[in-house]
């Protein structure tokens, strides 16, 4: 029997813990971490998580998911460091585009898997 490990879930969990730690530090201890805004670090940690998930999908041959997560990572990074409204809108557009593709493709993949598992 083949064993599979959900590394995507583990990567997202680890990234979420780091992001929440930055956010909690910024909220309850100090607004900066080594001179960097804690909120920006928390959002950057989520962007890095998207990038890691993109690399994982690329390594496992799901290039469509890899590109979508990569686009979302770039979008979130742009939102984090945006200095103008145009940069913010561009980042949001990339984030929405990547996230929408991931959501739709995930639902379709789960539906296809459910159809494949039904007895004939």
VENCORLIN-V384936 format. One record per pair of residues at least 24 apart in sequence whose C-alpha atoms are under 7 Angstrom apart, sorted by the first residue. I is the first residue (numbers start at 1). J is the second residue. Records with the same first field share a line. If there is no record, write none. Layout:
BEGIN
I->J  J
END
This chain:
BEGIN
8->53
11->49  53
12->49
15->45  46  49
16->46
18->45
19->43  45  46
40->80
43->80
44->77  80
47->73  76  77
48->73
65->102
68->98  99  101  102
69->98
71->95  98
72->98  99
END
